[in-house]
Amino acid sequence: MESQQPKQQMATVRVGEKGQVVIPKEIREMFGIQSGDSMLMLADSERGIAIVRPEFCQALIRHVMGGQELDEKL
């Protein structure tokens, strides 16, 4: 029987000199994040920071844009 990955993770990360943050391996594996993947960073001064795949917001974007797909160059 294969061991299941945990559904929740917590990790402490450091911000490097260039402002970079490394996503821990366990969390990258949990979400299938590969080197070179694009991620969307959302920030709220009161609620914090979230890093999600751009696809996470596609339905909202389509709704706001009147059902139109966004140009890849945006």
N, C-alpha and C positions, 0 to 999 in steps of 0.2 A: 504494500500500500504506500503510495506517495504521500509525503508530508505536504500539507496545505500551507500556503503562505499566509501569514497573519493578515487580517483585514485592516488593521490599524498599525501605524508605526509612529514613533516620535524620535527625533534625532536633534542633536545640537550641531550647528554648522558655524563656520567662521567666514567672515567676509575678508577676502584677500586684498592686497594692495590696490588691485585694479577694480575692486568692487565685485569680483566674481564670487559666487557661492557654488560649492560642489554639492550636488544632490547625492546623498549616500547610496551605495550600491543596492542595499536592500529595498530602498524606496524606488529606485530606477527599475529594478526587477519587478516589483509589485505592480507598477504601471506600464511596464514594457517600454520604458524610455531608453532610446538608443543614442549613441553619439551622433551628433548632427541633427537630431530632431529639433523642430521649432516648438517653442513653448510660449504661452501668453502669460504675462505677469500682471495681476490685478492688485491694486493697492488702495487702501482706504485708511486715512489717518487715524480713525477710531477703531476699525475692526482688524487691521493688519494686512498681511500680504498673502496672496494665493498664487500658485503657479499651476496653470492648467494647459491642456492641449488646446490649440485654436478651435478645433472641432466642437469643443464644449460650448462655445458661444455662437456657433453657426445658426441655430434656430432663431435665436434672439436677433442676430444681425439680419437674417432674411426678413423677419417680421418688421423690424425698424425700416428696412430699405424697401418695403412694399412688395416682398416676395422675390426681389431680384437678387441674383448672385452677385457677389462683390468681385471686382476686378482683382486678379492675383497681384497686381502691382501696387495695390493700396497698402 
